[in-house]
Structure formats: structure tokens, C-alpha cells
Amino acid sequence: MKRKKVYIHLDSGRGYSRELLKGIYEYNNAITHWSIIFQSAYYLRPEDFSRVNLDMIRAYKPDGCILAYCNQTDELLRLGIPIIQTTSMNQVDAIPYIKGDYDADGKLAVEYFMGIGFKNIGFFGLNKLSWSKGRCDSLREHAARHRLNLYVYDQETHMESINYSENFTQLAKWLISLPKPIGILACNDDFGQILINACRFADIRVPYEVAVLGVDNDELICNITFPNMSSISRNLIATAANMCQLLSDMMEGKPARDRAILTVPSEVVVRQSTDTIASGDPEIVKAISFIRQNAHLPLTVEQVVAATALSKRSLYTRFRDTTGHSIYHEIQYTRLQRFKKLLKDSNLPVSTIAYQMGFDDVTHVSRWFRSLTGVSPSQWKKDNTVQRVIPIFAKN
């Protein structure tokens, strides 16, 4: 059977696009076996790289397209080629696109900041971007639900001028004016990097006065930034599989099931920019530090209490007042994050990881993991490290 031809135009310099490309490769290698045609690199083209090369598309006559931007929508639609757009910018009704689950992003950020003791949280974004506004709206809703103090800086200018002159100075002034400590969600990792630069400019200590959390977990940006930036990761491998599955159906003449393909947050990848405990209660700091340091052990609440100078009842009350959840919840969450990291970053079998973390048997650890995530450890590893189709669609 003749292979389908798929034309791809993505900015491979971005972590977001690179993850999607990995997912496309894995899906295509395992299932579709398309002939992939890439748009020429930016330095080989005199015009704006963001514009799709219509001459190439007309010459190659692909069966489908995966595009970062659809600036020439009318011309593309006239060609009658199925298209999926990988961003929510400039989307049109006739073209399915990838969209972030903004409500889940804001909810996860609030829960994370609450879990390390923050009562004050902030947001930094660009009000002209729909995905920035969506995350800000979600943060506002979930902060109000938990009675947290929220401070928002919606940049009015274009992104390329944020780092300069008056705009950067205004951002620094805003940071100085905020109550400390405060945890701030940036609308993505680029803005998180700008925020950390502004903190340095204003002599504000990260993470002790301002903790910074990005979105997308672009590992190059997060790790080259100092201090290294924490970020909300998204399962773009699964998103790419959903996208490829939908494009395959469209190339077979089937209508698109829905307009938007949701990309959901996976977890907070913790790095130095949020590695702090925002509490003035030294006993709560002791308790959380003890849990973090011993997350590889089968901890009990009694052991955590014993690490402090408080009674069980007093610690229970003060811990919940500070974090919004129980000591037991903190133990389970911290151990789960440790378990996930070992699953994702090593080739160790589940049984070995379970043994290293003090579980009696694999059956027990599977029940524990499933009760917290809804899937087994092996299933979670597949979903987060290799290609797997997980249909996630949403209507606008």
C-alpha cells in the first residue's frame, strides 16, 4: 500500500515542538509509517519562518499537514489537504488544534504552592495570549477557592519588548511590591526565565522570597536558567499520538471528532526555583523536610510527629492550616513523586523500585500507585515515556 505523505512545519528549537516531534516519530514508527516531509530550516529561507511554504506543499502534494502556525489559512484550505495546528494561536474553525488544559494547569499550580506552605501566590503572563489568560483565570478561580492571596501582572506589551527598558523596570517594581514569600506561576517557561531575571535585577532571592514555576518543562530553558526553574510538565508524547491518530482518520476522509486536542499537565518537575518551604512555623518546616529526606522509606505519621517538638494533635492542626492537607497526604504525595521519577528516569523494573522504597511486594505497590493515579506503575511508565494513544479531545 502506498505510504501517506505528511508535511510538518514545527520550530524544533522549542522544547514543546521537540517533544511533539518525538511523539510523532514514535507513533509513525509503530503504527502509520508515513513519509515525512519537513519544511526547510529557517536559514535556508529568506522569508518569515513562521509562514508555511506553500510552494513546497503544492510541489509535494502531501496527504496531510501538521503545522505550528496557519497564517495562510485560506490558501491552505483551498488545497483541500487535512491540517492539524499544534498551537492555539490564530486557530480557525475548520482546522483542529492542540490546546492546553488551562484549568488543570492552574489547579495543579495552586495545589503545589499550597503544599509547600504559600499563602500568597502570583501570576505573570501576557494578556494578549489566550493560553496565558486561560491559566491566569484558572489560577484566580482556584486561589479564591482556597482563600489564597493572588497578585497578577499581565504584561501589556509584545513579548519581544518585555526584557527591555521601562517594561522590565515595571516588572521589577511589581516584584518588589509583593508580600514575601510568594509563589508565582509564569504562563510558560519563557516568562518564567524572564521573571527570574527580573528577580535578580531587583535583588530578590529565588526561591526564598519569590518561588517561580513555569509551564511546559522545556528542559533546556529550565536547566540553563539560574536557579534552575521548576515547571509543570505535559504529556506531549500522548498528545502527539492523539494528533497523529486524528490526522490519520482525516486523511481517510473521516470528519474530525472535535476541534481541540487537549494536552494535560502531568506533574510539577521540582528544581531550585521552588525548592523551599514557605512557612514561618519551624515545626512545619521540620516535618516537611523530614518527609522529603525520607521519602524512600515507608514513613508513618507517627515518625513525622516524632521528628518535631509537637504533639500529634497540634502538628495535625498546624500542618493542615499551613498546607491545606494532612500529614498522611504529604507523605503519600512525596513518595509518589519519588516513585514516578524512578519509573521515568531509570530502566529498573517496578519490583526493584518497590523494594528500594520499602514496599513488601509488587501487588501492594501496584494497588497503592493505582489508588493515587488511576493506573498501574507499568501503565504510567508507558504513558509518560513511550508512544501510547490516549484519546483526549475537547470542544470549544
ZALUMNU-595139 format. One record per residue (C-alpha): x negated, y, z; residue number from 0. Coordinates in steps of 0.1 Angstrom, whole numbers, plus 5000, padded with zeros to 4 digits. Last residue first. Example, Ala and Ser with C-alpha at 12.3 -4.5 7.8 and 13.67 -1.06 7.14 Angstrom:
# residues 2
{pt {4863 4989 5071} 1},
{pt {4877 4955 5078} 0},
# end
This chain:
# residues 396
{pt {5146 5249 5224} 395},
{pt {5149 5211 5223} 394},
{pt {5124 5189 5239} 393},
{pt {5104 5158 5229} 392},
{pt {5082 5134 5249} 391},
{pt {5078 5100 5233} 390},
{pt {5048 5082 5249} 389},
{pt {5027 5066 5222} 388},
{pt {4993 5055 5235} 387},
{pt {4959 5063 5224} 386},
{pt {4932 5058 5251} 385},
{pt {4921 5076 5283} 384},
{pt {4951 5090 5301} 383},
{pt {4979 5067 5291} 382},
{pt {4957 5036 5292} 381},
{pt {4944 5045 5326} 380},
{pt {4979 5051 5339} 379},
{pt {4991 5017 5326} 378},
{pt {4962 5000 5343} 377},
{pt {4970 5017 5376} 376},
{pt {5007 5008 5373} 375},
{pt {5033 5035 5365} 374},
{pt {5058 5056 5385} 373},
{pt {5031 5079 5399} 372},
{pt {5034 5076 5437} 371},
{pt {5053 5043 5441} 370},
{pt {5033 5028 5412} 369},
{pt {5000 5035 5429} 368},
{pt {5011 5019 5461} 367},
{pt {5026 4989 5444} 366},
{pt {4995 4984 5423} 365},
{pt {4972 4988 5453} 364},
{pt {4991 4961 5472} 363},
{pt {4990 4936 5443} 362},
{pt {4953 4944 5438} 361},
{pt {4944 4932 5473} 360},
{pt {4933 4945 5507} 359},
{pt {4928 4981 5498} 358},
{pt {4897 4998 5512} 357},
{pt {4888 5023 5485} 356},
{pt {4859 5003 5471} 355},
{pt {4881 4972 5470} 354},
{pt {4908 4989 5450} 353},
{pt {4882 5003 5426} 352},
{pt {4869 4967 5421} 351},
{pt {4904 4953 5416} 350},
{pt {4913 4980 5391} 349},
{pt {4883 4971 5369} 348},
{pt {4854 4995 5367} 347},
{pt {4849 5012 5334} 346},
{pt {4844 5046 5350} 345},
{pt {4856 5082 5347} 344},
{pt {4894 5077 5343} 343},
{pt {4900 5050 5368} 342},
{pt {4876 5064 5393} 341},
{pt {4892 5099 5390} 340},
{pt {4926 5084 5394} 339},
{pt {4916 5066 5426} 338},
{pt {4902 5099 5441} 337},
{pt {4933 5118 5431} 336},
{pt {4955 5091 5447} 335},
{pt {4934 5092 5479} 334},
{pt {4939 5129 5482} 333},
{pt {4977 5127 5475} 332},
{pt {4982 5098 5500} 331},
{pt {4962 5115 5528} 330},
{pt {4980 5148 5522} 329},
{pt {5014 5132 5523} 328},
{pt {5006 5115 5556} 327},
{pt {4995 5148 5570} 326},
{pt {5029 5162 5561} 325},
{pt {5039 5189 5536} 324},
{pt {5042 5227 5532} 323},
{pt {5005 5233 5536} 322},
{pt {5002 5256 5566} 321},
{pt {5035 5251 5584} 320},
{pt {5033 5213 5577} 319},
{pt {4998 5212 5593} 318},
{pt {5008 5233 5622} 317},
{pt {5038 5211 5631} 316},
{pt {5021 5177 5627} 315},
{pt {4989 5190 5644} 314},
{pt {5010 5200 5675} 313},
{pt {5029 5167 5676} 312},
{pt {4997 5146 5674} 311},
{pt {4979 5167 5700} 310},
{pt {4952 5190 5688} 309},
{pt {4914 5190 5691} 308},
{pt {4909 5176 5657} 307},
{pt {4892 5144 5642} 306},
{pt {4915 5123 5664} 305},
{pt {4946 5137 5646} 304},
{pt {4931 5125 5613} 303},
{pt {4925 5091 5627} 302},
{pt {4960 5089 5640} 301},
{pt {4974 5098 5605} 300},
{pt {4957 5067 5591} 299},
{pt {4929 5065 5566} 298},
{pt {4923 5035 5543} 297},
{pt {4888 5048 5533} 296},
{pt {4876 5064 5500} 295},
{pt {4894 5096 5510} 294},
{pt {4870 5100 5539} 293},
{pt {4855 5134 5532} 292},
{pt {4887 5149 5518} 291},
{pt {4907 5137 5548} 290},
{pt {4882 5151 5573} 289},
{pt {4881 5184 5554} 288},
{pt {4919 5186 5556} 287},
{pt {4920 5179 5593} 286},
{pt {4891 5203 5602} 285},
{pt {4906 5231 5582} 284},
{pt {4939 5225 5600} 283},
{pt {4921 5227 5633} 282},
{pt {4903 5259 5623} 281},
{pt {4936 5277 5616} 280},
{pt {4928 5307 5594} 279},
{pt {4938 5287 5564} 278},
{pt {4929 5289 5527} 277},
{pt {4909 5257 5523} 276},
{pt {4883 5260 5496} 275},
{pt {4872 5243 5464} 274},
{pt {4893 5264 5441} 273},
{pt {4866 5279 5418} 272},
{pt {4842 5250 5426} 271},
{pt {4860 5223 5406} 270},
{pt {4893 5204 5410} 269},
{pt {4909 5189 5380} 268},
{pt {4946 5196 5387} 267},
{pt {4968 5169 5373} 266},
{pt {4985 5156 5342} 265},
{pt {5004 5186 5328} 264},
{pt {5029 5178 5300} 263},
{pt {5027 5184 5263} 262},
{pt {5062 5187 5249} 261},
{pt {5069 5181 5212} 260},
{pt {5094 5208 5201} 259},
{pt {5120 5208 5172} 258},
{pt {5137 5175 5178} 257},
{pt {5142 5142 5160} 256},
{pt {5126 5155 5128} 255},
{pt {5146 5141 5098} 254},
{pt {5134 5108 5082} 253},
{pt {5119 5110 5047} 252},
{pt {5090 5086 5053} 251},
{pt {5067 5116 5056} 250},
{pt {5089 5128 5085} 249},
{pt {5086 5095 5103} 248},
{pt {5048 5096 5100} 247},
{pt {5049 5132 5112} 246},
{pt {5068 5122 5143} 245},
{pt {5045 5094 5152} 244},
{pt {5015 5116 5146} 243},
{pt {5029 5142 5170} 242},
{pt {5038 5117 5197} 241},
{pt {5003 5103 5194} 240},
{pt {4987 5137 5196} 239},
{pt {5007 5144 5228} 238},
{pt {4995 5112 5243} 237},
{pt {4959 5122 5237} 236},
{pt {4968 5157 5248} 235},
{pt {4975 5146 5284} 234},
{pt {4972 5180 5300} 233},
{pt {4947 5191 5326} 232},
{pt {4953 5219 5350} 231},
{pt {4920 5237 5357} 230},
{pt {4894 5243 5383} 229},
{pt {4865 5265 5371} 228},
{pt {4828 5260 5377} 227},
{pt {4815 5290 5397} 226},
{pt {4802 5300 5374} 225},
{pt {4817 5293 5340} 224},
{pt {4799 5267 5318} 223},
{pt {4818 5239 5334} 222},
{pt {4853 5253 5328} 221},
{pt {4846 5265 5293} 220},
{pt {4830 5233 5282} 219},
{pt {4856 5211 5300} 218},
{pt {4886 5228 5284} 217},
{pt {4909 5219 5313} 216},
{pt {4941 5232 5296} 215},
{pt {4952 5257 5323} 214},
{pt {4931 5277 5347} 213},
{pt {4929 5280 5385} 212},
{pt {4910 5307 5403} 211},
{pt {4906 5310 5441} 210},
{pt {4901 5346 5453} 209},
{pt {4886 5354 5487} 208},
{pt {4867 5322 5494} 207},
{pt {4868 5308 5458} 206},
{pt {4853 5330 5444} 205},
{pt {4839 5359 5463} 204},
{pt {4849 5394 5452} 203},
{pt {4821 5418 5443} 202},
{pt {4843 5437 5418} 201},
{pt {4823 5427 5387} 200},
{pt {4820 5391 5401} 199},
{pt {4858 5390 5405} 198},
{pt {4862 5404 5369} 197},
{pt {4840 5376 5356} 196},
{pt {4861 5350 5374} 195},
{pt {4893 5365 5359} 194},
{pt {4878 5365 5324} 193},
{pt {4870 5328 5328} 192},
{pt {4905 5321 5340} 191},
{pt {4919 5340 5310} 190},
{pt {4900 5317 5287} 189},
{pt {4911 5287 5307} 188},
{pt {4948 5294 5303} 187},
{pt {4976 5315 5319} 186},
{pt {4954 5322 5349} 185},
{pt {4968 5309 5382} 184},
{pt {4956 5329 5412} 183},
{pt {4950 5317 5447} 182},
{pt {4948 5344 5474} 181},
{pt {4927 5349 5505} 180},
{pt {4930 5378 5507} 179},
{pt {4957 5404 5500} 178},
{pt {4953 5420 5466} 177},
{pt {4941 5455 5459} 176},
{pt {4905 5444 5449} 175},
{pt {4919 5421 5423} 174},
{pt {4941 5449 5408} 173},
{pt {4911 5472 5407} 172},
{pt {4891 5445 5388} 171},
{pt {4919 5442 5363} 170},
{pt {4920 5479 5358} 169},
{pt {4883 5480 5352} 168},
{pt {4886 5453 5326} 167},
{pt {4913 5472 5307} 166},
{pt {4895 5506 5310} 165},
{pt {4863 5494 5292} 164},
{pt {4861 5459 5279} 163},
{pt {4869 5423 5287} 162},
{pt {4906 5426 5279} 161},
{pt {4900 5440 5244} 160},
{pt {4901 5407 5224} 159},
{pt {4932 5396 5243} 158},
{pt {4954 5423 5230} 157},
{pt {4967 5448 5256} 156},
{pt {4995 5447 5282} 155},
{pt {4979 5423 5306} 154},
{pt {5005 5409 5330} 153},
{pt {4991 5411 5365} 152},
{pt {5014 5393 5389} 151},
{pt {5014 5391 5427} 150},
{pt {5035 5364 5444} 149},
{pt {5040 5360 5482} 148},
{pt {5052 5325 5490} 147},
{pt {5087 5317 5502} 146},
{pt {5086 5281 5489} 145},
{pt {5115 5286 5464} 144},
{pt {5102 5321 5456} 143},
{pt {5068 5306 5446} 142},
{pt {5086 5280 5424} 141},
{pt {5105 5306 5405} 140},
{pt {5076 5331 5401} 139},
{pt {5053 5303 5390} 138},
{pt {5078 5292 5364} 137},
{pt {5083 5327 5350} 136},
{pt {5045 5332 5348} 135},
{pt {5040 5299 5330} 134},
{pt {5066 5308 5304} 133},
{pt {5053 5343 5300} 132},
{pt {5018 5329 5293} 131},
{pt {5033 5303 5268} 130},
{pt {5052 5330 5250} 129},
{pt {5022 5353 5246} 128},
{pt {5029 5391 5245} 127},
{pt {5028 5392 5283} 126},
{pt {4992 5383 5285} 125},
{pt {4982 5365 5317} 124},
{pt {4970 5366 5353} 123},
{pt {4992 5351 5380} 122},
{pt {4989 5354 5418} 121},
{pt {4994 5334 5450} 120},
{pt {4995 5344 5487} 119},
{pt {5004 5318 5513} 118},
{pt {4975 5295 5504} 117},
{pt {4968 5265 5525} 116},
{pt {4951 5239 5503} 115},
{pt {4983 5221 5496} 114},
{pt {5002 5253 5489} 113},
{pt {4978 5261 5461} 112},
{pt {4984 5227 5446} 111},
{pt {5021 5227 5449} 110},
{pt {5023 5262 5434} 109},
{pt {5001 5252 5405} 108},
{pt {5020 5220 5398} 107},
{pt {5053 5239 5397} 106},
{pt {5039 5265 5374} 105},
{pt {5026 5239 5349} 104},
{pt {5058 5218 5352} 103},
{pt {5079 5248 5342} 102},
{pt {5056 5256 5313} 101},
{pt {5059 5222 5297} 100},
{pt {5036 5232 5269} 99},
{pt {5049 5232 5233} 98},
{pt {5038 5214 5202} 97},
{pt {5056 5223 5170} 96},
{pt {5083 5211 5146} 95},
{pt {5087 5233 5115} 94},
{pt {5120 5244 5101} 93},
{pt {5130 5267 5129} 92},
{pt {5098 5288 5127} 91},
{pt {5068 5290 5151} 90},
{pt {5046 5321 5152} 89},
{pt {5027 5308 5183} 88},
{pt {5040 5276 5198} 87},
{pt {5008 5257 5189} 86},
{pt {5000 5224 5171} 85},
{pt {5023 5230 5141} 84},
{pt {5038 5200 5123} 83},
{pt {5044 5200 5086} 82},
{pt {5063 5178 5061} 81},
{pt {5054 5189 5025} 80},
{pt {5082 5206 5004} 79},
{pt {5058 5230 4986} 78},
{pt {5083 5257 4992} 77},
{pt {5079 5252 5029} 76},
{pt {5042 5260 5027} 75},
{pt {5048 5292 5007} 74},
{pt {5075 5305 5031} 73},
{pt {5054 5296 5062} 72},
{pt {5022 5314 5051} 71},
{pt {5010 5322 5087} 70},
{pt {5017 5287 5099} 69},
{pt {4990 5283 5125} 68},
{pt {4973 5252 5141} 67},
{pt {4983 5229 5112} 66},
{pt {4990 5192 5109} 65},
{pt {5001 5186 5073} 64},
{pt {5019 5158 5054} 63},
{pt {5019 5139 5022} 62},
{pt {4989 5158 5009} 61},
{pt {4988 5173 4973} 60},
{pt {4950 5176 4972} 59},
{pt {4949 5206 4948} 58},
{pt {4980 5224 4961} 57},
{pt {4968 5219 4997} 56},
{pt {4933 5231 4989} 55},
{pt {4947 5262 4971} 54},
{pt {4970 5269 5001} 53},
{pt {4940 5273 5024} 52},
{pt {4959 5280 5057} 51},
{pt {4951 5313 5073} 50},
{pt {4934 5313 5107} 49},
{pt {4900 5313 5090} 48},
{pt {4906 5348 5076} 47},
{pt {4890 5350 5042} 46},
{pt {4854 5344 5030} 45},
{pt {4855 5306 5035} 44},
{pt {4825 5284 5040} 43},
{pt {4817 5299 5074} 42},
{pt {4851 5290 5087} 41},
{pt {4847 5252 5080} 40},
{pt {4868 5239 5051} 39},
{pt {4902 5224 5058} 38},
{pt {4901 5188 5067} 37},
{pt {4917 5160 5047} 36},
{pt {4925 5127 5065} 35},
{pt {4934 5096 5046} 34},
{pt {4959 5079 5068} 33},
{pt {4953 5046 5086} 32},
{pt {4987 5047 5105} 31},
{pt {4983 5025 5135} 30},
{pt {4950 5019 5154} 29},
{pt {4926 5043 5136} 28},
{pt {4953 5069 5130} 27},
{pt {4964 5069 5166} 26},
{pt {4928 5071 5179} 25},
{pt {4917 5097 5154} 24},
{pt {4948 5119 5160} 23},
{pt {4942 5116 5198} 22},
{pt {4906 5127 5194} 21},
{pt {4917 5155 5172} 20},
{pt {4942 5166 5198} 19},
{pt {4915 5167 5224} 18},
{pt {4893 5187 5201} 17},
{pt {4921 5212 5195} 16},
{pt {4926 5219 5232} 15},
{pt {4889 5221 5238} 14},
{pt {4885 5248 5212} 13},
{pt {4857 5248 5186} 12},
{pt {4876 5223 5165} 11},
{pt {4900 5250 5154} 10},
{pt {4926 5229 5136} 9},
{pt {4937 5226 5100} 8},
{pt {4945 5191 5090} 7},
{pt {4958 5177 5057} 6},
{pt {4973 5142 5058} 5},
{pt {4971 5118 5028} 4},
{pt {4992 5086 5031} 3},
{pt {4974 5054 5021} 2},
{pt {4987 5035 4991} 1},
{pt {5000 5000 5000} 0},
# end
